[in-house]
Amino acid sequence: MVLRIALLGVCLGMVAQAQRNSFEPGQVWLDTEGKPIQAHAAGILVRNGVYYWYGQDMTFGAENKVGVSCYSSRDLYNWKREGTALPKEALPEQFRDTGVCERPKVLFNERTGKYVMWMHLDADKYTVSEAGVAVADKPEGPFRFVRRFRPLKYDYGYKPDCCNQRELGNTFRDMNLFLDDDGRAYVFYASEHNRTMYVARLNEDFTGIEEPAVLGKTWARILIGEEREAPAPFKYQGKYYLFTSGCTGWLPNKAALSVASNPLGPYVTQKEYPMVGPDAELTFRAQSTFVLPVQGKPGAFILLLDRWNPKQLSESRYVWLPFRVAADGTVRVVWRDRWDLSVFDKELR
């Protein structure tokens, strides 16, 4: 019996240390300890040759019952859990347990030397709809919560709603951060009760938006009235691209890809649909969360998506797919059951 237990321990250790060398979209993804990765609605930070993956830990289901997790990797295949970068206890009580802390994204601020996390905070049936900001000295945290707020107040023709936008500012929901080549950073987020997307330039510390806020100069309303969410921006050869999702809750829908010559827009949605393969019209039954430029491979990108499982959110899967931008500016994201980074050297020229 002792021998059997010892052999079992050895086998489990071997499984935990097994090295991955490919991506398998939609399949269970284990960390280096052999446990399912819990980092949904992901954001990736690259720092000193290390990738840091931040996301919602949904081990115990919906709402914010754990906090924001952090994993690290040097090859994108194998991820070590660094811990809970922003535990639920670090947030105001309203956003713990029955509240939510969604779509965390992190930037490093070269001027301050701080790591800055933005997130969507909500409660009371998504009527609070605020931005949250936290900072840390190290990429893995711990992050210290510094503020909650609605960044902008703009009269778009307010109608009575549940969110008190006229008094408190326009709603802040699905969001993302983008750092441009000139060092300026931007926040993209669904606003006006998800009716219109906003993009706003951040201040020097990345802890708020640039003030005074001037429409058309420091911030903009984009995709007006199109009811888009899950923004995932990226840049290529001077153009700004933005993947978005329709607003259908946990249910999958048709993605869109829009492009602009300026981070503030205007953005024009491309006519050619970017997804190719099984369930392409439903974005492979997944929703955009981030676009990752692949280090050392200019022009190579990975689209990160979540395949939500609303009946058991902890079992939601990750869908990562490679793509390049064609010479004419179009994008084709092709479904692959399995792939590795060598695809960029072979098929995606």
C-alpha positions as CSV (number, residue, x, y, z in Angstrom):
1,M,0.0,0.0,0.0
2,V,2.8,2.4,0.9
3,L,4.5,1.7,-2.4
4,R,1.3,2.3,-4.3
5,I,0.8,5.6,-2.6
6,A,4.4,6.6,-3.3
7,L,4.0,5.7,-7.0
8,L,0.8,7.6,-7.2
9,G,2.5,10.7,-5.8
10,V,5.3,10.4,-8.3
11,C,2.7,10.1,-11.2
12,L,0.8,13.1,-10.0
13,G,4.0,15.1,-9.7
14,M,4.9,14.1,-13.3
15,V,1.5,15.3,-14.5
16,A,1.8,18.6,-12.6
17,Q,5.2,19.2,-14.3
18,A,4.3,18.1,-17.8
19,Q,5.3,20.7,-20.3
20,R,2.9,22.0,-22.9
21,N,4.1,22.9,-26.4
22,S,0.9,23.9,-28.1
23,F,-2.5,25.6,-27.7
24,E,-5.7,23.6,-27.7
25,P,-8.6,26.2,-28.0
26,G,-11.7,25.3,-25.9
27,Q,-10.0,22.5,-24.0
28,V,-9.1,22.4,-20.3
29,W,-5.9,24.4,-19.7
30,L,-3.9,23.3,-16.6
31,D,-1.3,25.4,-14.8
32,T,2.2,24.1,-13.9
33,E,0.7,22.5,-10.7
34,G,-1.8,20.6,-12.8
35,K,-4.8,22.7,-11.8
36,P,-7.3,24.4,-14.2
37,I,-6.3,28.0,-14.9
38,Q,-8.8,30.4,-13.3
39,A,-8.2,33.7,-15.1
40,H,-11.3,34.6,-17.2
41,A,-11.8,37.8,-19.2
42,A,-8.0,37.9,-19.5
43,G,-5.6,40.7,-19.9
44,I,-1.9,40.1,-20.6
45,L,1.1,42.2,-19.5
46,V,4.6,41.6,-20.9
47,R,7.4,42.7,-18.6
48,N,11.1,41.8,-18.7
49,G,10.5,38.8,-21.0
50,V,7.7,37.4,-18.8
51,Y,4.1,37.2,-19.7
52,Y,1.6,38.0,-16.9
53,W,-2.0,36.8,-17.3
54,Y,-4.6,38.5,-15.2
55,G,-8.2,37.4,-15.0
56,Q,-11.3,36.7,-12.9
57,D,-11.0,33.7,-10.6
58,M,-14.3,32.0,-10.9
59,T,-13.5,28.9,-8.9
60,F,-16.7,29.5,-6.8
61,G,-18.9,30.7,-9.7
62,A,-20.3,34.0,-10.5
63,E,-19.7,37.3,-8.7
64,N,-16.4,38.3,-7.1
65,K,-15.9,35.5,-4.6
66,V,-12.1,35.3,-4.9
67,G,-10.6,38.3,-6.8
68,V,-8.2,38.8,-9.7
69,S,-5.7,36.0,-10.2
70,C,-2.3,36.3,-11.8
71,Y,-0.3,33.7,-13.7
72,S,3.2,34.0,-15.3
73,S,4.9,32.3,-18.3
74,R,7.9,32.7,-20.5
75,D,6.6,30.7,-23.4
76,L,2.8,31.3,-23.4
77,Y,2.1,27.6,-23.1
78,N,3.0,26.9,-19.5
79,W,1.6,29.1,-16.8
80,K,2.6,29.3,-13.1
81,R,0.0,30.6,-10.7
82,E,1.4,33.6,-8.8
83,G,-1.6,34.0,-6.6
84,T,-4.4,36.4,-6.2
85,A,-3.1,39.8,-7.3
86,L,-6.1,41.7,-6.1
87,P,-8.1,39.8,-3.5
88,K,-11.8,40.5,-3.1
89,E,-11.1,41.9,0.4
90,A,-9.1,44.8,-1.2
91,L,-12.2,46.1,-2.8
92,P,-15.1,48.1,-1.3
93,E,-17.6,45.6,0.3
94,Q,-20.2,46.3,-2.3
95,F,-18.0,44.6,-4.9
96,R,-17.3,41.4,-3.0
97,D,-19.2,38.1,-3.1
98,T,-22.5,39.4,-4.6
99,G,-20.8,42.2,-6.6
100,V,-18.4,41.8,-9.5
101,C,-14.9,42.7,-10.5
102,E,-14.6,42.1,-14.2
103,R,-12.2,42.2,-17.1
104,P,-9.0,43.3,-15.2
105,K,-6.3,44.8,-17.4
106,V,-2.8,45.9,-16.3
107,L,-0.3,48.4,-17.7
108,F,3.2,49.3,-16.5
109,N,3.8,53.0,-16.1
110,E,7.4,53.9,-17.0
111,R,7.2,57.3,-15.3
112,T,6.0,56.2,-11.9
113,G,7.4,52.6,-11.9
114,K,3.9,51.3,-10.9
115,Y,1.7,48.6,-12.3
116,V,-1.8,49.9,-12.8
117,M,-4.9,47.7,-13.0
118,W,-8.2,48.9,-14.3
119,M,-11.4,46.9,-13.9
120,H,-15.2,47.0,-14.3
121,L,-16.9,47.1,-10.9
122,D,-20.6,46.4,-10.5
123,A,-23.4,45.5,-8.1
124,D,-27.1,45.7,-7.6
125,K,-28.0,44.0,-10.9
126,Y,-25.4,46.0,-12.9
127,T,-26.7,49.4,-11.8
128,V,-23.5,50.6,-10.2
129,S,-21.3,50.3,-13.3
130,E,-18.0,52.0,-12.3
131,A,-14.4,51.8,-13.1
132,G,-12.0,50.6,-10.4
133,V,-8.2,51.3,-10.3
134,A,-5.5,49.6,-8.3
135,V,-1.7,49.9,-8.2
136,A,1.2,47.7,-7.3
137,D,5.0,47.7,-7.1
138,K,5.3,44.2,-8.7
139,P,3.4,42.7,-11.6
140,E,2.1,39.8,-9.4
141,G,0.9,42.3,-6.8
142,P,-0.4,42.6,-4.3
143,F,-2.4,45.5,-5.8
144,R,-3.7,48.3,-3.6
145,F,-7.2,49.6,-4.5
146,V,-7.1,53.4,-5.0
147,R,-10.4,54.6,-6.5
148,R,-13.8,53.9,-8.0
149,F,-15.6,56.2,-10.3
150,R,-17.4,56.9,-13.6
151,P,-14.9,58.7,-15.7
152,L,-17.2,60.8,-17.9
153,K,-20.4,62.7,-17.7
154,Y,-21.9,63.6,-21.1
155,D,-25.4,64.4,-22.0
156,Y,-26.2,62.1,-24.9
157,G,-29.9,62.7,-24.5
158,Y,-30.5,61.1,-21.2
159,K,-33.6,59.1,-20.6
160,P,-34.7,57.8,-17.2
161,D,-32.8,54.7,-16.4
162,C,-31.8,52.5,-13.4
163,C,-28.2,53.9,-13.3
164,N,-28.6,57.6,-12.6
165,Q,-26.3,58.6,-15.4
166,R,-27.3,62.2,-15.4
167,E,-26.3,62.6,-11.8
168,L,-23.4,60.2,-11.4
169,G,-21.9,60.1,-14.9
170,N,-22.2,57.6,-17.8
171,T,-22.0,53.9,-17.1
172,F,-18.6,52.0,-17.2
173,R,-18.8,48.3,-18.1
174,D,-16.8,45.9,-20.4
175,M,-13.4,47.6,-20.7
176,N,-9.8,47.3,-21.9
177,L,-6.6,49.3,-21.8
178,F,-4.3,50.1,-24.6
179,L,-0.7,51.6,-24.5
180,D,0.3,53.4,-27.7
181,D,3.8,53.6,-29.1
182,D,4.2,57.2,-27.9
183,G,3.6,56.2,-24.2
184,R,0.1,57.5,-24.1
185,A,-2.5,55.1,-22.6
186,Y,-6.2,54.7,-23.3
187,V,-9.3,53.0,-21.8
188,F,-12.0,51.6,-24.0
189,Y,-15.3,50.8,-22.4
190,A,-19.0,50.2,-23.0
191,S,-21.0,53.2,-21.8
192,E,-24.4,54.8,-22.1
193,H,-26.0,51.7,-20.7
194,N,-24.0,49.6,-23.2
195,R,-25.4,51.7,-26.1
196,T,-22.1,53.3,-27.2
197,M,-18.4,52.6,-26.7
198,Y,-16.2,55.3,-25.2
199,V,-12.4,55.7,-25.5
200,A,-10.5,58.1,-23.2
201,R,-6.9,59.0,-22.9
202,L,-5.4,58.3,-19.4
203,N,-3.5,60.8,-17.3
204,E,0.2,60.6,-16.7
205,D,-0.1,58.2,-13.8
206,F,-2.7,55.9,-15.6
207,T,-5.0,56.2,-12.6
208,G,-7.6,58.4,-14.2
209,I,-8.5,60.0,-17.5
210,E,-6.8,63.1,-18.8
211,E,-8.3,66.3,-17.5
212,P,-10.0,68.5,-18.6
213,A,-11.9,65.9,-20.6
214,V,-12.6,67.4,-24.1
215,L,-14.8,65.4,-26.5
216,G,-12.9,64.8,-29.7
217,K,-9.5,65.7,-28.2
218,T,-9.0,63.6,-25.1
219,W,-12.0,61.2,-25.4
220,A,-14.5,60.1,-28.0
221,R,-17.8,58.3,-28.4
222,I,-17.3,55.4,-30.9
223,L,-19.6,52.8,-32.5
224,I,-22.4,55.1,-31.5
225,G,-25.7,53.3,-30.9
226,E,-24.3,49.9,-32.0
227,E,-24.5,48.2,-28.6
228,R,-21.1,46.6,-28.5
229,E,-19.0,45.3,-25.6
230,A,-15.9,43.2,-24.9
231,P,-13.5,45.6,-26.6
232,A,-10.1,44.2,-27.6
233,P,-7.9,46.9,-29.3
234,F,-4.5,46.5,-31.0
235,K,-2.3,48.5,-33.4
236,Y,-0.6,47.5,-36.7
237,Q,1.3,49.8,-39.1
238,G,-0.3,53.0,-37.8
239,K,-3.8,51.7,-37.8
240,Y,-5.9,51.0,-34.7
241,Y,-8.1,47.9,-34.7
242,L,-10.9,47.0,-32.3
243,F,-12.6,43.6,-31.9
244,T,-16.0,43.9,-30.2
245,S,-18.9,41.6,-29.3
246,G,-22.7,42.2,-29.3
247,C,-24.5,42.5,-26.0
248,T,-26.2,39.2,-25.5
249,G,-25.1,38.4,-21.9
250,W,-23.4,35.0,-21.6
251,L,-24.7,33.9,-25.0
252,P,-22.2,34.0,-27.9
253,N,-22.8,36.3,-30.9
254,K,-21.2,37.7,-34.0
255,A,-18.0,39.6,-33.5
256,A,-17.0,42.7,-35.4
257,L,-13.7,44.3,-36.3
258,S,-13.4,48.1,-36.6
259,V,-10.5,50.2,-37.7
260,A,-9.4,53.8,-37.3
261,S,-6.4,56.0,-38.0
262,N,-6.4,57.5,-34.5
263,P,-7.0,55.8,-31.2
264,L,-10.0,58.2,-30.6
265,G,-11.5,57.2,-34.0
266,P,-13.7,57.4,-35.9
267,Y,-13.9,53.6,-36.2
268,V,-15.3,52.0,-39.3
269,T,-16.5,48.4,-39.0
270,Q,-14.9,46.2,-41.7
271,K,-17.4,44.6,-44.1
272,E,-15.4,41.4,-44.5
273,Y,-16.2,39.1,-41.5
274,P,-12.9,38.1,-39.7
275,M,-13.8,34.7,-38.3
276,V,-13.4,31.5,-40.4
277,G,-14.3,28.0,-39.4
278,P,-16.9,26.0,-37.3
279,D,-19.3,28.3,-35.5
280,A,-17.6,31.3,-37.0
281,E,-20.9,33.3,-37.1
282,L,-21.0,32.9,-33.3
283,T,-17.3,33.8,-32.9
284,F,-16.5,30.1,-32.2
285,R,-19.0,30.3,-29.4
286,A,-16.7,32.7,-27.5
287,Q,-16.3,36.4,-26.7
288,S,-13.3,38.7,-27.2
289,T,-11.2,39.8,-24.3
290,F,-7.7,40.8,-25.5
291,V,-5.3,40.9,-28.4
292,L,-1.7,39.9,-27.7
293,P,1.2,41.0,-30.0
294,V,3.6,38.0,-30.0
295,Q,7.0,39.0,-28.8
296,G,9.8,38.5,-31.3
297,K,7.3,38.0,-34.2
298,P,6.5,41.4,-35.7
299,G,2.9,41.5,-37.1
300,A,1.9,38.3,-35.3
301,F,-1.1,38.5,-32.9
302,I,-3.2,36.2,-30.7
303,L,-6.9,36.8,-30.2
304,L,-7.9,35.8,-26.7
305,L,-11.5,34.8,-26.2
306,D,-13.7,33.3,-23.4
307,R,-16.1,30.5,-24.1
308,W,-18.5,31.1,-21.2
309,N,-20.3,28.3,-19.5
310,P,-23.1,30.2,-17.6
311,K,-24.3,27.0,-15.8
312,Q,-20.9,26.5,-14.3
313,L,-18.7,29.6,-14.9
314,S,-15.6,27.9,-13.3
315,E,-15.7,25.5,-16.3
316,S,-15.6,28.3,-18.9
317,R,-12.8,27.7,-21.4
318,Y,-10.2,29.8,-23.1
319,V,-10.0,30.1,-26.9
320,W,-6.7,31.6,-28.2
321,L,-6.2,31.8,-31.9
322,P,-3.4,33.3,-34.1
323,F,-3.7,35.8,-36.9
324,R,-1.9,38.4,-39.0
325,V,-3.1,41.6,-40.6
326,A,-3.1,41.3,-44.4
327,A,-1.4,43.9,-46.7
328,D,-4.9,45.3,-47.4
329,G,-5.6,45.7,-43.7
330,T,-8.1,42.8,-43.5
331,V,-7.9,40.1,-40.8
332,R,-8.8,36.4,-40.9
333,V,-9.0,34.5,-37.6
334,V,-9.1,30.8,-38.6
335,W,-10.3,28.1,-36.2
336,R,-7.6,25.6,-35.2
337,D,-8.0,22.6,-32.9
338,R,-4.4,22.7,-32.0
339,W,-1.5,25.1,-32.9
340,D,1.8,26.5,-31.8
341,L,3.8,29.6,-32.4
342,S,5.6,28.1,-35.4
343,V,2.3,28.8,-37.3
344,F,3.5,32.4,-37.7
345,D,6.6,31.2,-39.6
346,K,4.7,28.8,-41.8
347,E,1.1,29.5,-42.7
348,L,0.5,33.1,-41.5
349,R,2.9,35.1,-43.7
